[in-house]
Amino acid sequence: MQVGLIIIGDEILSGKRQDSHLAKFIELLSQRGMQLAWAQYLGDDRELLVGKLREAFASGDLVVSCGGIGATPDDHTRQSAAAALGRPLVLHPEARELIWQRIQQTAAEQGKTVTADEPDTLRRLEMGVFPEGAGIVPNSFNKIPGFFVGHVHFVPGFPVMAHPMMALVLDRYPQLHRQVGVIERSLIVQGAMEASLTPLMEAVEAEFDGIKVFSLPSVDHPQWGRCIELGVKWGPAPASTQSAPRGGAADLGSGPSIGLGDAERLDAAYDALKRGVIHFGAVISTELVR
């Protein structure tokens, strides 16, 4: 089961607002020993969203979608999710109760009274209209929930709401948590081109099962100028692709950390990579461990 992130909003694509969801989601995943497999930025276009969400539902991936779940004309996410699933939109009873509590709380703070059938109330209750059969994602900030269907979860675009809800979603998948995410060793190489080092990279990856080789070139690194960060990394495979339990606290110690055999294989792969670079005649400026 891979992990994906969808960020929805014309304001992100136009530059009116800067996205903070991607960096925060990666941070939350890292805290749980998990990795992001893919991310998409999408505009508020219903036809586009229907197609992309249909792909997300069919993928089997754990997906979080941020934005567009409000009840104004420029919000299309709830409607697009329903269309992608081929389900009607219905008012979720628990969402209705939570939103109604929020409406009453806000009115009391303002010294006003409010009824359940007045136009403003009915419009606000539309934020609890989700695809039929959806569950809710609680919102600790203002009680107005997000929702999920299968492994695809929908949260608001506001970071103050979305980020705690992201964490809650991830904590519903304790079987995907790991004590250690990715362990990597790398070196800064100067005096070589990626194309020349590619055969060495392929040979190391082929020899050491479970080890990935990576190459990050720079043309103007502030410390090393033109260089390549060349390295090897190990990351645990998901322990299970079974359906995640809904609710309950995460057991962050439940996943395995890197084992002795894995660590030895990582070190051996790194040594092979380093020897190959030296044999090639390139300069190693420094070595890194993450």
Beta strands, then each sheet from edge to edge (+ up, - down):
strand 1: 3-8
strand 2: 38-42
strand 3: 62-66
strand 4: 89-91
strand 5: 129-131
strand 6: 135-137
strand 7: 146-149
strand 8: 152-155
strand 9: 183-190
strand 10: 211-221
strand 11: 225-234
strand 12: 283-289
sheet 1: 2+ 1+ 3+ 8+ 7- 6+
sheet 2: 4+ 5-
sheet 3: 10+ 11- 9+ 12-
end
